[in-house]
């Protein structure tokens, strides 16, 4: 029997709009893209989407489940996205909230190459201990100034020191110069402390620069990179996993346009399942209480989707950030568990001495000063 992809949609109907008609329209639009009476019977039986469930909620909202033949995906991430939310993204009142994944789709697309366990191995952070990450910023500093900050963070024992996602190839700190300076600075600090801090350059770029930057990062000795997959294209991250084998930390830039309450994709599905399926070893998201508006329940849902059993896929590391206060780090670990990467930047910069601030952060979560 052919596997089927079960997709949950939250439908919001306008006055006079019929929920069953809306659901059946999705099933047609996302598969055959023809009126029902124009679909050959053989195709109708196998490839036409099926409305499996339609349950009323409140305020003209309905929970709908539509199943799709997994053959529609063809083993390709791009077609998976098209099947889930292609043409219907141009309509209103349709939000993808959940997916039950067929094993064949999971195997075809693959998931993280390293996951939480691989990040622990690369950083030397033992099971039961949380990982720490920070960002090199702001845009406008030259490569030597950013490298000095990387050095100071590494001296204090920061596990992952990544470029800020807005630090790209500006004239003040071109990618090639910054890559060399920051990687050398982190290696120098590791040599002095015996530590194992990692530098993740921001590899996000247009083709063919993306390939060049990934290759340069690997050649320079970096174990991982930062990438914004909704900017490069989600399948570019899957390709990077296959081609370069680096740890991939995914940044959520541009994804917020999909998180409308009545239309788009749920954050836990996009930043959790989809990023993980496409190869993210760690997924950055805006923590509740920071500069952005995610609720605690949304953050918990993202954490769950990155770590829950999903076929043979490795678990990925939730990476909450977006204005986290270093003083609250112990509380967030208690809330989220130690299979988490805490991304803390601004509140460390505010303390002035980056090495001392990092060491104090380590101490506060029971890691001890390096």
Secondary structure, DSSP 8 states (H G I E B T S, - for coil): ---EEEEEEEEE--TT--HHHHHHHHHHHTTT-S-GGGS-HHHHHHTS-EEEEEEE-STTEEEEEEEEEGGGTTT-HHHHHHHHHSGGGGSSSEEEEEEE--HHHHHHH---SSHHHHHHHHHT--TTS-EEEEEE--TT--HHHHHHHHHHHHHHT-SEEEE-TT-SS-GGG-HHHHHHHHHHHHHHHHHHH----EEEEE----TTHHHHHHHHHHHHT-SEEEE-HHHH-HHHHHHHHHHH--EEEE--TTGGGGB-SSSEE-HIIIIIIIHHHTT-SEEEEE-TTSSS---HHHHHHHHHHHHS--TT----EEEEESS--GGGHHHHHHHH-SSBEEE--HHHHTTS-HHHHHHHHHHHTT----
